[in-house]
Amino acid sequence: MPADLINDMIPFLGILDDAIVLPFLIYITSKMITDSVMDKEKIEYLEENK
């Protein structure tokens, strides 16, 4: 069972908090990845998808 700030059983607000929190967490996570790792993965992705 996922943890929510606002329970999804509350109409509109339950889903709204997910729509706000999830992109924020993705942004924070992407900032935690070092540049060297991102560069390595970008190169690997581009080589695989030529």
C-alpha positions in Angstrom: 0.0 0.0 0.0 1.6 3.3 -1.1 1.9 6.2 1.3 -0.1 9.3 0.5 -0.2 12.7 2.0 -4.0 12.8 1.3 -5.9 9.5 1.0 -7.1 8.7 -2.5 -10.6 8.0 -1.2 -11.1 11.8 -0.9 -12.5 12.9 -4.3 -10.1 15.1 -6.4 -7.7 15.9 -3.6 -6.4 12.4 -3.2 -5.4 12.2 -6.9 -4.3 15.9 -7.0 -1.6 15.3 -4.3 -0.2 12.4 -6.4 -0.1 14.6 -9.5 1.9 17.2 -7.6 4.2 15.0 -5.5 5.2 12.5 -8.2 6.7 15.0 -10.6 8.5 16.7 -7.7 10.0 13.4 -6.6 11.1 12.5 -10.1 12.8 15.9 -10.4 14.6 15.5 -7.1 15.7 12.0 -8.0 17.0 13.1 -11.4 19.1 15.8 -9.6 20.7 13.1 -7.4 22.1 11.2 -10.3 25.7 12.4 -11.0 26.6 13.9 -14.4 29.1 11.1 -15.1 26.4 8.5 -14.8 23.9 10.4 -16.9 26.5 11.0 -19.6 27.4 7.3 -19.6 23.8 6.2 -19.9 23.0 8.8 -22.6 25.9 7.4 -24.7 24.8 3.8 -24.1 21.2 4.7 -25.1 22.3 6.5 -28.3 24.5 3.6 -29.3 21.7 1.1 -28.8 19.1 3.1 -30.7 21.0 4.0 -33.9 
